[in-house]
């Protein structure tokens, strides 16, 4: 959830740290802080965004070549100056930044209070740094040893970096359940929650594993030990992130840029996997477990948020094409209901970041029961990528906007490829039908490009509906998860309450909400249950609801009924989600802009939910 960045080396630390915070601000933006060590350990922090921190430190002497910085998404303690990170230890000789939750902080705090410690904040993090210092002083051990002992006493998740006033040549780093990357440069180290603050300085990185402690000493090699004191050899990887992907490149917001990147991101997700000429769909990352998928009696998809909606589309695709029963589970509920999992089950875990704590927990439960775990995520080297037996990256590229857009369509693309691959190998689809679908799939990026041309029409609609207090999104079949995703986008960035519903279920309750003030967005493309959807539109119209319909180009029937229509290119029914979601993303975006909302950093949200 929170963003961590740290540096030690020959350069001035402050500019690197501030730029890194801006790169990581999508992870949390309740408050921000920085600590720089020169002759003394200077610490500054502020409620609000990184820009507020920059104002606070303007004109201050923050020269120094070692430092830590943090941007926060609040868990324990309200977002304010005091609860912002970094946090001092009791003596102020140490300072810490932390991403995660220390679940047993309350009993630890009580014990420390009994021993005379006082606390400045309400955070669990301050408890941890006091505990570390207490161990360091009373056990007469080095800081890295004190960290090791302390981490064996805490329950929960953490990514931490600690700086020591008395040792300006060392940073101590550790992780469990929260991501942390160490960048290795020329006589320098960089630390961050993901690779985005590191890539412009070095492409050589080490992704820390759970319960590992890294010791970063100036002019020394990276050393890694486990919290049980086992030495580990660092596994160095080379980053392949394009720096331009981290900039807005002329767009007003990252979200808009990422919406417009979807023709490319969908194409990239198919590249090397779909060969229409030879009629081959191949997912190299899961070849070893391909037979497991083909012979699976059941597939369970676990995910959260937008990834869960992609999972629902995946359920429809796999059941229709491969004829394998699929269950889609909220990862946050999965392990708390004692699910029935068999050794021949295949679990597909979907996450943009690859760090979603609930999804990771679901993976661990399924693994403990002997199931095969396939991952679908967007971030190379992420925790889910390492926790699964096999998987595929979406190749969407960095997604900075908190509201997911291109990640959704990339996930759906990958699930479509997976369903087609299984169906072809199983023989549950005819060759003619198979070739028909893959030809149409190859054409999708071009059709998404065409769909993006509706932007001006969407701006008009946004102006009409921007002051709505509620909205209803309806769809049937493959368009039902698209309706849910459209509603989620509106909620996330414009703060308008919206509900995504199966169109036929409207009569079982939500129809009571419909009046002349209620915009109803209906996905009514001319495939599948088209006639039934037309009937649902008539039901809404009879209650004076304002109808915005997503229709296939040339549609006349719905056009005569709806108040507003948005036309999209015709495609296969199962591929409609890849196109129909585009206008809904644009509608949410433009409404949010017109309402003056912070599109890329909506309130109370963070990009990567790394706490349960």
N, C-alpha and C positions, 0 to 999 in steps of 0.2 A: 504494500500500500504506500508507504512513505518512500521518498527518494533519498538515497545516500550517495555521497561523492566524497572522495578523499584523495590527497596527493602528498607524496614525499619525493624529493629529488632536487635538482639544481635550479629549477625555475621558481618564479614567484607563484605562490600557491593560490592567492585570492582570485585573480582573473580566471584561472582554470576552474576553481570551485564554483564561482558565480555562473559561468557559462554552463557548467555541468548541471547546476540546479535548474536553469532554464530548460535544459534538455529533459530533465526528469520531472518537471513540474506537473506533467500529466498524471503522475502517481499520487499527488496530493498537494493541496495548495491552501491549507488552513493557516499555516505559519511556516517560517523559514528561519534558519540560523546558520552561523559559521563560527568556527574557532580556529585561530591562527597562532602558532607558537613561534615566537622569536626570543627575545630575552624574557618574556613572560607569556603566559597562556591567556590570550585575549579572546573573549567570547561575546558575540552579539547575536540577538535573535529578536524576532518581531512577529506579531500576529499579521496575517495577510499573506500576500504573494511575495515572490522573490523580488519583485520591483520595490515592495515596501522595505525589504531588507537592504536593498541597494541604497535607498534613501537614507536609512539609518546609519549605514557605514560610510557614507560619503564624507570625505575629508578626514577620516580616521586613519591612523597609522596601522595598516594591516600588512606590512611587509613581512616576509617570512617564506620559507620554502617547504613547510609542512603544515597541513591543515585538514580539517574535516568540515563538512557542511551537510545540511539536511532540509528537505521540504516535507511537510507533515500532512498526513491524513489522520485526524484525531481518533483514537480509540479510548484511552484512559485519560480523562481530564479534558475540559472544554478547550477549544482553540483560543489561546491567548498567549501573551508574551512569555509568561512564566512556564507554561507547559510546553512551549516550543523547544526543539532540540537545537544545539547540543545541551547536555546536562553536566554540570560539574559534579565531582565527588565531594565528600564532606570537607576535605582539606583544600579543595580546588586545585589539586595537583594533577588530577585526571579529568578528562572530558570524554563523553560518549555520544554517539549517534546510533539510533536503533530503528529498525523496521521490524514489526512483529508484535506479539503479545506474550508477556510473561504471566502465565495463568495463575501461578502460585505466589504472585507478588504480595498479596495481602498478609499471609503468615510470615513471609520473609520481612516485610516492613514492620510488623509487630515486634519481631525479635530484634531488629535493628533499633527500633524506638526504645526498647528496654535497655539497650546497650549505650544509649545516649545520643544516637544519631537524630538529627532533625532534617526535615524535608522542605524544600522550597516549592515543590510542584505536586500535582496529583497523579503524576505518571508512574507507570510500572518501570519505566526506563531508569528513573532516578534511583529506584530501589536496587536495580541491578548494579549500577556503578558504585553505590555505597557498599554493597556486598563484596564486590571485587576489591575495593580498597581495604575493607575490613580484613579480608583474607590475606591480602598482600602484606599488611602491617603486622597482623597477629601471627601469621604463619611464617613470616620472614622469608618470603619467596619472591621470585621475579614476577613482573606483571603478567607475562604470558602464562606462567604457572598458576597465578591467582585467577586468571580468566578461565583456565582449564578446570580448576576446582569449582569455581562458581557455576559454570555451565553444567556441571554434573549435579548441581543442586536445584536448577530451575526447571520448570515445566512450561512448555510452550514453544513459540516460534521466535526466531531472532535472526537478524543480520545486523552485526554491530561493527563499529570501528572505534578504537580507543586511542587517544593521544595522551602522552605523559609529559608533564612540564619538566620532569627531571631526566627525560631521555628524548631529546629533540631529533634523534636519528632513527626512531622506530615508530611504527604504527602496528597495532594488534587488531586483527580482523577475524571474525568468526561468523558462521551461518548455520542455521537449522530451519528449514521450512520457508525461509525467505531468500530471494535470490541475491547473489553477490558475485561480481566479476572483478578480477584483478588484471589490470593491464600492465604489461612489462615493456618498459622503454629502455633507453640508454641510461643506466645508473639512476633510474627513476621508476616509481610505481604509481599507478592510478587505481582507484577503487570506485565502483559504482554499482547501483542496483541493476542496471543493464548496460549494454555496450555503447549506448548512444553518446555519453559524455567522453568516451575513451577513444573512439574511432579516429578522430582527427589527430591524435598524438601517437598512437601505436595501434597496430592491427594484431599484435601478439597478446593473447589473453588466456587466463586460466579461470574456468568456472568452478568455484568452490562447491564441494559436496556437503551434504548434511553432516553436522557435528565435526566439521573441520575448522581448525584455527590456523590462520596464516600470519607469519611474522615477516613484516616488511622493514628491512633495515637498509639504511642508506649505504650505497656502494657494496651491497651484498646480494647473494642469490635469494630468491623466494624460498621460504621454508614453510612447509605445511605439516601439521600434526593433528591427529584426532583428539577429541576431548578425553579419550582413554590413553593418550600419550603414544600413539603409534605413528611413526614417521611415514609420510606419503610423498611420492614423487609427483610433482606438478605435471599435469597433462596440458601442454600449450597448444592452443588452437589459433587459427588465423581468421580474423573477421573478414566478412565479405559485404559489409554494409556500404551502400553508396551514400556519401555525405549529402548529396542533393536531396535524398529522401527525408532528411531531417530538417529541411527548410520549406517554407511555404511557397516559394517559387512564383510569387505574384498573386497568389490567392489570398483572400482576406482572412481565411481560417484554414487550419489543417483539415477540418472535417470536409469542407468543400473540395479542397485539393484531393482528398482521399476518395470522395464520391466520384470525381472525374478521373481518377486513376483506375477505376474498375475495369474498363476494357483491357488495360495492360495487365492488371493483377489476375484477372480471370485467365487471360492468355498465358501468363507465366505459370499459373497453377496447373495448366494442361501441358505445358511445354515438356517434351521428353517423355510424356506419359500417354498421350493420345496421338496415334499415327493413323489418320483416316485412310491414306493410300493403301497401307498394308492391313488395315482393319484391326489394329492391335491397341488394346488398352493395357498398360502395364504400370504398376506402382512399385518401383524398385525397392522402396523402404520396407515393404511388407512381403516381398517375394518368399522369404523364408517361412512365413506364416500363412501363405496363401491357401494352402490346403486346409488349415484350421478354419479359415473363413468359409471356404466352400462347403466343408462338412459340418459346420456349426449347426446345432439344433436350435440355438437361440443367440441373438445378439442383443447386448444391453448397451445403450448409449448414455453416458453420463456427461453432464455439462451444466453451465450456469448462464443465465442472462441470454444475450444474443446467440451464444454458442448452443444453448438449449433449443432455441428456435431452429437453428440450422440442423440440429439433431432430429427434430420432428420431420423436417423435409427429408432427411436421411432415412428415417423410419419408413416413410411412404415409398421412397425410391427402392430401398432394399427389399421390402415386402413385395412390391409390384414386380420388380425385375428378377430378383434372386429367389423369391419365395421362401425366405427365412423369417421366422417371427422376430420382431424387434420390439424392445421396450425402451422408452426414453425416460430417464430419471433425472430429476434435479439432484445434482451432486451433493448439495447441502442437506438433502433429506435421506440420501441413499443409505449411508452407514448407520443412521439412527433408527431405522425401522427393521433392523435385523433381516436384510433381504436374503432370499434363497438364491444361492449362486452355486453352479455346478462346475466341475473341472473342464467340461467340454463347452462351456459358455465362452463367447468372445465379448470382451468389453471394449467399446470404442470411447475413448476420452477425448473431448473436444475443448480446446482453450486457445484463445488468441495468444495470450502471453506465455502460456506454458507454465504459469506459476500459480494458478488459481488454487487457493488452499483447500477449498471444499472438494475440488476435483482430484487433487492429489490424495486427499484422505480417502476418497472413494476408490481410487486406484489401489491404494495399499490394502484396503479391505478385500477387494476382488482378487488381488494377487495372493493374499493369505488363504483364500479358498481354492486356489489352483487355477483360476481362470486365465485365459490369454488376454493380454492388454495391448490394444493398438491405440496409438496416440495420433491426434491431428492437431497440430499447433503451428504457430507462425514464427516463433523465436528459436533460432538455432542455439543449442546448448542449454535450453531451459529445463527446469526440473521435471516437467512431464515428459519431455523428450528423453530424459535419462531414466525415468522411473518405469517406462513402458517396455514391453518386449520388442516392439517394432512400431513403425509409424511412418507418417508422411508429413513433410512441411508444406504449408499452403503457398509459400513464396509470394505472399501479398506485399512484402516489404514492410518497413516500420509503419505502424499505425499510431499516430500521436494523439489525434482527437479521441477524447474519452468515449464518446458514443461510437460504437463500432459500425463500420460501413463496408469497406472493402474486405475486411476479415470475414464478414458474413457470407458474401458472395464467393469468396475463395473457399471457405469451408464447404458450402453447398456444391461447388464445382468438384472438390475432391471426393465428397460423398457420392456424387453422381458417377464419377470415374470408378470408384470402389464398387458401387452397385452393378455397373456395367461389366466390370472385370469378373466379378463373382458369377453373374448371370451367364456370361459367355462361357466360362469354364464349366459351369454346372449344366449348361444346356437348357436353361429355363427360359430362354428367349430365342426366337428364330433368327437365323442369320440376316434375313432381309430386314427385320425389325431392328436388330442390333445396328446394322449399317445406317439405317434411317436415323436412328437417335444420335450416333456419333457424328454423322454429317451435320446434323442440326446443332449439336453441341459445339462443333468447331466454328459455326457461324455466330455463336452467342456474343463474343466480344464486339463484333460489328453491329449487332442489334442493340447492345448496350450503348454504344456510341450514338446510334440513332435516337435511342430513348432519351439520352441526355439533352437532346435538342428541345425537349418540352420545358426546359428551365424557365423561359420567359412566361409561359402559361402558368407554371407553378408559382411564380412571384405574384401574379395577379390573384391567384387563389389564396395565397398566404395573406395578402392584404385584406381579403374579405373575412377570413376566419381567425386572424391573429388574436382577437379578443374573446374567443370562445373559452368557456370554463371547462367544458367536457367534450369528448369526442368518442365516437364508436367506430371501430374498424371491423369489417366483416369479410369473410372469405370462406370458401368451401374447398375440401380436398387439399391439393398442394398449396392453395392460396390461403388456407387457414393459418399456418405458421407465419406467412407473409403479413397477414393482418395483425397478428400478435407483435411481430417485429416492428411494423409501422407504428403501432400504438406505443411500444416501448421507446422508440426514437422520440416521439412527441413528448412523452413524459420526461425523458432524460434531460433534454436540452431546452425545452420551452416551459416546463413546469405546468403544463396543462394536463389535467387528468384525462386519461384515455384508456379504453378497454379494447383488446382484440378478442373477437368471439367467432366461433363457427356460425356462419350465417343462419343456418337452420335453428340453432339454439337461441337465437334472438327472441323467439316467441316464448321461450321458457324463462322469462324474467326481464332481460334488458330492454325489451320493447316498451316497458313501462316508463323508461327514461326519455323516450323519443318525443320531442315537440319541435316547434319551429326554431328553437334556439340550438338544437343539437345537430352539429355536422356529423354525417355518417359517411365514412369512406368505405366503398365496396369494391373489391377486386372482382371484376365481372368479365374476364377474358372468355373468348368463345370456345372453350374446350370443356370437356368433362360435364359438370353439373350446371352448364350455362342456363338452361331453362329454369332450373330450381332457383338460381341466383336472381334471375329476372323476377321471379315470383317474390323473393325476399325484398327486392327493390320496391316492388309495388306495395308491399306491406309497410315499408318505411314511408313511402310517399303518401300513403293514406293517413299517416300520423303527422304529416307536415314536416318530417325531418328533411334537412338540407343534404342532398345526395351528391357526393363527389365519387364518380365512378372511374375506375381504371379499366379501359376497354381495349379490345383488339382493333387495330386500324381498320376503318371502314364500317365499324359497327353502327347499325341504325336503330336497332331495337332499344338498347339501353340509352342511347343518345336521346331518344324521344321521351324517356322517363326521368333521367337525371338532371339535376340543376347544373352540374358541371361535369365534363368528361376530360380525361387525359388518355390519349391514344398511345399504345405501345405496339411494337412489331409483333406479328404472329409467330408462334413457335410451338414446339411440342408441349403438351400439357405439363409434363414433369419438369420442363425447363423454364416454365413461366416464372417461378420465384426469382430466377436470376435477372429477369427483366422488370417484373412488376414491383420489386422492392425499390428500384431506382427513384421513381417519382415520389414514393413515400419518404425516402431519405431527404430528397430535395425539399419537400413540403415542410418537414420538421425543421430543417435547417433555416429556411427563409422565415418561417413563423418565429423561430427563436431570435433571429437577427432583428426582426421588426419589433419584438418585445424587449429588445435591449439586453438579452441574456448573454452570458459568456458561453459561447457555443462550444469551444474546445475544452473548457474547464467548468462544467456545470456543477452547481452547488452540491455538496455532500457526497459527491462521487469521486472515484479514482479509477484509473485505467485498469490496474492490475489488483485484484482483490486477494491479497496474500494473507489475510487473517480469516478464520472461520467465524 
